Amino acid sequence: MAGFPNNKEAIPKELRYMQMVQESCVLKVGFSGVGGFVLGGVFGMFMSSFEMASVDPAIYEQPMKQQLKATAKDMAKRSFSMAKNFAIVGSIFSGTECVIETYRAKNDLYNGVASGCITGAVLAAKSGPQATLIGSKRTFYYYLKKRKTKSPWDGKKG
């Protein structure tokens, strides 16, 4: 039952159900969002320790307890901000990749490239159409230059 090498055995119902759940776009987006939030929070805590620009020089005159409280508050604020951003980027990327993978019925590199273009465009959308185009175009241009083909979805190797 380990690998079903010759497909003579039927795949158990529970295994098919688990595979269906794991391939769910909603679950992939959820895991990416939660994972991005956790990693972004850790990264935000780490990076906040290097930024001294927001530290008020007057804080060094306060007692140690007040200094620690102010530092922890700043660290939490930066950590939450970074966690939120990582969760958004991860969710958008994972969701678009899953939709493209479902539409194309293939699991290959081009799904990630296309979802990277779409994610870049979506994240730059608030800045206007020019920023949206630039956010999407760089990844797509790099892909076409490396691939040397007209369309990434025609299935022909360049």
Secondary structure, DSSP 8 states (H G I E B T S, - for coil): --S-SSS-S---HHHHHHHHHHT-HHHHHHHHHHHHHHHHHHHHHHHHTT--TT--GGGGGS-HHHHHHHHHHHHHHHHHHHHHHHHHHHHHHHHHHHHHHHHHT--SHHHHHHHHHHHHHHHTGGG-HHHHHHHHHHHHHHHHHHHTSS-TTS----
